[in-house]
C-alpha cells in the first residue's frame, strides 16, 4: 500500500461505483450495468461491485491501481454498512487493452486465482471487439456463479472459509471517509488482483 500511495496518492478518492472516466459505456449500457450491479448486491447483500474505466498512462500499473483504488475509494452510492473490504472492483484500461479484478480482504477465503481468471476470461472476446458492457455483464454473471458455489461449499465445510487475517476496518471509519470527502479519480496522478490483456 505504501508503494501504491507513493504512485497514486495517500488520500481518499470520492467516486461512484460505476465510474466511466474513459467514456467506454453508452447511456443505455450504463443503465444495464447499474441494474446488474444492484441485482448482485441484492443476491449478496454483504457485498458490492464497483467498476472503473480509465487510462493509466505508461507509468500506471493496472493491478496496483486496482488494489489502491479499492483501498482508497469512497464509493458515495454504496451503503455505509458495506465496507470496501467486501467490494469487488473491475478496472478497465481501453488504451492499454487490459483489465483487472480486485477483491476486498473480507473475500480472501472465498476466491482463488483461477476464479479471477474465469471472471475475466468470460469478457475477453467481447472486450476485444470493444463491447465493454457486454463483457462486464458476462464477468458479473460468472462472479455470481462462483459465489453461489462457494456458499454451498461453506455450508458443508465452514472451517475452510473462516477468515485467516485481521478484522477489517470498522464501518465507522468508512462513514468518516465519506464525511471528509476526497479526490475524484481524474485528480489522481497517472502513474490480490488479477490482470488480463484483451
N, C-alpha and C positions, 0 to 999 in steps of 0.2 A: 504494500500500500504506500509505503514511503516513496518508492520509485515512481509509482503511478502519480502520486501527488506532485512530485517534482516535475513530471511531464505535463500534467493537465491542471494542476492547481489543488489547493487543500481546503477549499470552502465548498459548501453545498451548492448544487445546481438545481434550480427550480424548473420543472418541465412537466408536460402531460405524459400519461402512459403511452400515448401514440404521438410521437414527435417525428414529423416528416421534414427534417431540415433539408434533405436532398430533393424534396419535391417529386418523389417517385410514385406516389399514390394519387389517383384521381379522387374527386369528392365521393362518388358512389363507392369506390373501393375502400376509402377510409371508413365509411358507414358500415360496410360489411365486416371490416376488421374490428371495429369497435364493438359490433354485435357479437362477434366470435370471442373477443376478449372478455366481454361481460358474461357470456354464457359459460366460459371457462371458470370465471370467478364464482358463478352460481353452482357449478359442479364441484368445485374445490374451494369452499368459502374461506379457507385459511390463506389462500394464495392469490397472486395476481400476475398478469403478464404485462410487460412493457415492451415497446418497440421503438427503436431509434434508427433513423436513416440519416446518414451524413457522410461527408468526405473528410477523412482524417489527414490527408496530405501525406507527403513522403515520410515525415517523421512519426506518423501515427502508427501505433501497434494496436490492431483491432481487438485482439484478445485482452491486452492490458487495459484498453479504453473501456471495454465492456465491464470488466471487473471493477474499474474505477467508478464508472457511471452508476452501477448498481449500488455501490457503497456510498457515493456522494450525492446521488439523485434524490430530490424531494419531489415525488410524484404527486402533484397537487390534486389530482382527481381520483386518487386511491384512498380508500378509507383508512383512517389513522390506526385502526386495530390490525391492519395488515402491514407489518414491518417489511422493509426491504429484504430482510433475511428470508422472507417467504416469497420472494419475487423471482420471476424468470424473465430475463432480458434478451431480446433479439436485437442485434446490431447489424445493419446492412450498409456497406460502403459500395455504392454502384460504380464509383470511379475506379477503384482497385479490384472490382468484381470479387468481393469477399464478404462473408457474413459469419457471424458468431453467435453463440448462445451461452449465457452465463446464468447459473443457478445460485440463489441465495444460500447462506450457510445452513439454514434450517432444513434444506432439501438434500444436503450431502448424503444422508443414509439411503436416500431413495433413488439416486441416479448414478449411473456408471458412464464411463466414457463412450461406450457403444450406444447408449441412449441418445447422447448428444449428436453423434454421427447419424443415427437413424432419423432424428427430427430434421436435421439439415439436409440429409440426402433426399427426403421427400420433396423438398422445394427446389432442388438443384436444377432439374430440367426446365422448370418454369422460370427460374431466375436467369438462366442462360438466354431465354427469349425475351427478357425484360418484363415478364409477368410477375412482378414482385408480390402483389397482393395475393394472387392465386397460390403462389409458392408458400407464402406465410400461412395461409389458411390450411394448407396440407401439413405444414410443420406443427401447427397448433393441434390439429386433429390427431397426429401421431403422438404428441405430448400427452394428450388426454388418454390415449390408448395405453401408453406406458404407465401412467399414474394409476389407472384402474387396475392394471396387472399388479403393480406394487402394493396397492391397497389389499388385494386378495392375499398376496404373499405375506403382508404384515399381519393380517388376521391369523394366519396359520403359524407364523413364527415371529412374534413381536420383538423378541430379543435381538434378532438380526438387524432390525431397523431402529434400535434405540440410538439416540443422539450420543455421539462419542466425543464431542467438543464442548467448549464452554457455552454457557447460556447466552443467547443473543442479547443485544441492547434492548432495554425496556421500551415499550410503546411511548412512554412519556418523552423519551429522547427524540422520537420522530415528531411528536407534536411540537417540541421546541424548535426543531429544524424548520417546520412549516411556518411557525410564527416569526422566526428570524428572517425568512425569505432566503434568497440565494441567487446565483447567477443563472442565466439562460445558457443552453448548450452553445449558442452562437458566440457567447463571450469566452468560451473555453479556448485556450491557445491550441493550435494544431499540434499537433505533436506526433479457476475451476470452471474453465470455459472451453468451448470448442470453437475452432475457426475453420472455415472452409472457403475455397475459391470456387467461383462458378463462371 
